Amino acid sequence: MSHRVFLKTLGLLAAAPLLFGASAAMAQSALDDVLAKKVLTVAIPTDYPPYGFVGTDLKPQGLDVEMAQLIATKLGVKVELVPVTSANRIPYLQTKKADLVISTLGKNAEREKVIDFTSSYSPFFQAVFGPKTITVKNAADLAGKSVGVTRGAMEDQELGKIAPSGVDVKRFEDNNVTVSAYVSGQTQLIATGASVAGAMMAKNPQLGTEFKLLLKDSPNFIGIAKGEDKLKAKVNEIIADAKKSGELDKLSSKWLGRPAGDLPL
């Protein structure tokens, strides 16, 4: 063996541990990183009450925020909340700016091509809401009552499928007008989405508004970067335990006015 080849071989052997170390670091999962840093970075909404919004103390609050805090607590780490919009929440996962996205994220085939999803953690639904003084246990109970709804919205379509004869459906041009009509007493009930209802109930507690009748359920899921199976399995374990213990029901009741119920996987 020539002197030059011998030196080259020594150089490769010396570099081998560094190369293997780099490979090991690259292979480390997101869950390993979170546990090592003791910080879980979660993308959350801050403009979508009651799931995520900025409170009077200028701190993020809402169902999604509390879900992020719950997961971090179960992992034994701190949570770092990163505000996102509907447009950039998935890119935050893809560019590793967030470990999880907890931001009213619905699951569909298009999104499943680029990110993974955990089990569902909260309901996102359209329903009929109204004061405690009015009894509505089924669609038939809507007869003889006025219900405000935004024209052409999903809840308008779903209400149309079950509304009995005799119900007075009053259609308005946007959510704000629909809410104003209910708050001012122009309608007895309102058919709307959970997010709109949650914000309305928070601003108008004097009305004693509550969940009455489910129109359509489309639950929320937590987004995880593709290939992060260890993190996904751990979060699913936390969600399953929270369902069993009733923690998810408490969160949903607090922010949406109804328990989480039997959420799908």
C-alpha positions in Angstrom: 0.0 0.0 0.0 1.4 3.4 -1.0 1.9 6.1 1.6 -0.7 8.3 -0.1 -3.4 5.5 -0.1 -2.5 4.7 3.5 -3.1 8.3 4.6 -6.3 8.5 2.6 -7.6 5.3 4.3 -6.8 6.7 7.7 -8.7 9.9 6.8 -11.8 7.9 5.9 -11.6 5.9 9.1 -11.3 9.1 11.1 -14.2 10.7 9.4 -16.5 7.6 9.7 -17.7 8.4 13.2 -18.6 11.9 12.2 -20.5 10.5 9.1 -22.4 8.0 11.2 -23.1 10.6 13.8 -24.6 12.9 11.1 -26.7 10.1 9.7 -28.0 9.3 13.2 -28.9 12.9 13.8 -30.7 13.0 10.4 -32.6 9.9 11.3 -33.8 11.3 14.7 -37.5 11.6 14.7 -39.6 14.7 15.5 -40.7 13.0 18.8 -37.1 12.5 19.8 -36.3 16.1 19.0 -39.3 17.3 21.0 -38.3 15.2 24.0 -34.6 16.3 23.7 -35.5 20.0 23.5 -38.3 19.7 26.0 -40.3 22.0 23.7 -43.3 21.2 21.5 -43.9 23.7 18.8 -47.6 23.9 17.8 -49.2 26.0 15.0 -52.5 27.4 16.2 -55.1 29.9 15.0 -55.5 33.3 16.7 -58.3 34.7 14.6 -60.8 31.9 14.7 -62.8 31.9 18.0 -63.6 29.7 19.9 -60.9 27.5 18.6 -58.1 30.0 18.7 -58.1 33.8 19.4 -56.3 36.5 21.4 -58.0 37.2 24.7 -58.2 40.5 26.5 -54.9 39.7 28.2 -53.4 39.5 24.6 -52.6 35.8 25.1 -53.8 33.0 22.8 -56.8 31.1 24.1 -59.4 28.7 22.8 -60.1 25.0 22.3 -57.1 24.4 19.9 -54.8 26.3 22.3 -55.8 24.2 25.2 -55.4 21.0 23.2 -51.9 22.0 22.4 -51.2 22.6 26.1 -52.7 19.3 27.0 -50.5 17.4 24.6 -47.4 19.2 25.8 -48.3 18.5 29.4 -48.8 14.8 28.7 -45.4 14.7 26.9 -43.7 16.4 29.9 -42.5 19.4 27.8 -43.2 23.1 27.4 -45.4 24.3 24.5 -44.4 27.0 22.1 -47.4 28.4 20.2 -47.0 29.7 16.7 -49.9 31.7 15.2 -50.8 30.6 11.6 -53.4 31.3 9.0 -55.4 28.8 7.0 -53.1 29.4 4.1 -49.7 28.8 5.8 -50.5 26.2 8.4 -49.6 23.2 6.3 -46.4 24.8 4.9 -45.3 25.3 8.6 -45.3 21.5 9.0 -43.5 20.9 5.7 -40.7 23.4 6.6 -40.4 22.1 10.2 -41.5 25.4 11.7 -44.0 23.4 13.7 -44.1 19.9 15.1 -48.0 19.8 15.0 -50.8 21.9 13.5 -53.8 22.2 15.8 -55.9 24.7 13.8 -59.4 23.4 12.9 -57.8 21.2 10.3 -60.2 19.0 8.4 -58.9 15.8 6.8 -59.3 15.2 3.0 -57.6 13.2 0.3 -55.7 16.2 -1.1 -54.2 17.1 2.2 -53.3 13.5 3.0 -50.9 13.5 0.0 -48.7 16.1 1.8 -49.2 15.6 5.5 -50.3 13.0 8.0 -53.2 13.2 10.4 -53.8 12.0 14.0 -57.2 10.8 15.3 -59.7 13.6 15.5 -59.7 15.6 18.7 -62.7 17.9 18.5 -65.9 18.4 16.7 -66.5 21.0 14.0 -70.1 21.2 13.2 -73.1 23.0 12.0 -76.1 23.1 14.4 -79.2 24.9 15.6 -78.6 27.1 18.7 -81.0 28.9 20.9 -81.9 30.1 24.4 -82.4 27.6 27.2 -86.0 28.8 27.4 -86.8 27.1 24.1 -86.9 23.3 23.9 -85.6 21.7 20.7 -84.8 18.0 21.0 -85.4 17.0 17.4 -86.3 18.5 14.0 -90.0 18.3 14.6 -89.6 20.8 17.5 -88.5 23.5 15.0 -92.1 23.7 13.8 -93.7 27.1 14.7 -90.3 28.7 15.5 -88.2 31.1 13.5 -84.6 30.1 12.6 -82.0 32.5 11.2 -79.5 31.2 8.8 -77.0 32.5 6.3 -78.2 32.1 2.7 -76.4 29.4 0.8 -74.2 28.3 3.7 -73.7 24.6 4.6 -76.1 25.0 7.5 -78.7 26.5 5.2 -78.4 23.3 3.0 -78.5 21.0 6.0 -81.4 22.7 7.7 -83.3 22.4 4.4 -83.0 18.6 4.6 -84.7 18.3 8.0 -86.8 21.4 8.5 -90.5 20.4 9.1 -93.4 22.3 7.6 -94.3 25.2 9.7 -90.8 26.3 10.5 -90.1 30.0 9.7 -86.6 30.0 8.1 -85.2 33.5 7.8 -82.2 33.8 5.4 -79.6 36.6 5.7 -76.8 37.5 3.4 -73.8 36.9 5.7 -72.9 35.5 9.2 -72.7 38.9 10.8 -76.2 39.8 9.8 -77.5 36.4 10.8 -75.9 36.7 14.2 -77.2 40.3 14.7 -80.8 39.1 13.8 -80.6 36.4 16.5 -79.0 38.6 19.1 -81.6 41.4 18.6 -84.5 39.0 18.8 -85.5 39.0 15.2 -85.3 35.2 15.2 -85.8 32.7 18.1 -83.1 30.3 16.9 -80.0 30.4 14.8 -78.5 27.7 12.5 -74.7 28.2 12.1 -71.3 26.8 12.5 -69.6 26.0 15.8 -67.0 28.7 15.4 -69.6 31.5 14.7 -71.8 30.2 17.5 -68.9 30.0 20.0 -67.9 33.6 19.3 -71.5 34.8 19.5 -72.1 33.1 22.9 -68.9 34.5 24.3 -69.9 38.0 23.4 -73.5 37.7 24.5 -73.6 35.5 27.6 -76.8 37.3 28.7 -78.8 35.4 26.0 -78.1 32.0 27.6 -77.6 30.4 24.2 -77.0 26.7 24.0 -76.5 23.9 21.5 -79.9 22.5 20.4 -79.7 20.3 17.3 -76.9 18.9 15.2 -77.1 19.5 11.5 -73.7 18.2 10.3 -70.5 17.0 11.9 -67.0 17.4 10.4 -64.4 16.9 13.1 -60.9 18.4 13.4 -57.7 16.5 13.2 -54.1 17.3 14.2 -51.6 17.7 11.3 -48.2 16.0 11.4 -45.3 16.0 8.9 -45.2 13.0 6.6 -43.1 10.1 8.0 -43.2 11.1 11.6 -44.9 7.9 12.8 -43.5 7.9 16.3 -44.9 11.4 17.0 -48.2 10.4 15.4 -48.5 7.3 17.5 -47.7 9.2 20.7 -50.3 11.9 20.0 -52.9 9.3 19.1 -52.2 7.7 22.4 -52.7 11.0 24.2 -56.0 11.7 22.3 -57.3 8.2 23.1 -56.6 8.6 26.8 -58.2 12.1 26.8 -61.3 10.7 25.2 -61.5 7.9 27.8 -60.9 10.3 30.7 -63.5 12.8 29.5 -60.9 15.6 29.0 -61.9 16.1 25.4 -65.6 16.3 26.4 -64.7 19.0 29.0 -62.8 21.0 26.4 -65.5 20.8 23.8 -68.3 21.6 26.3 -66.3 24.6 27.6 -65.7 26.1 24.1 -68.4 24.7 21.9 -71.3 24.1 24.2 -71.5 20.4 23.6 -69.4 17.3 24.4 -66.9 15.9 21.9 -68.9 12.7 21.8 -67.9 9.7 19.6 -65.2 11.3 17.4 -64.0 9.2 14.4 -60.4 8.0 14.1 
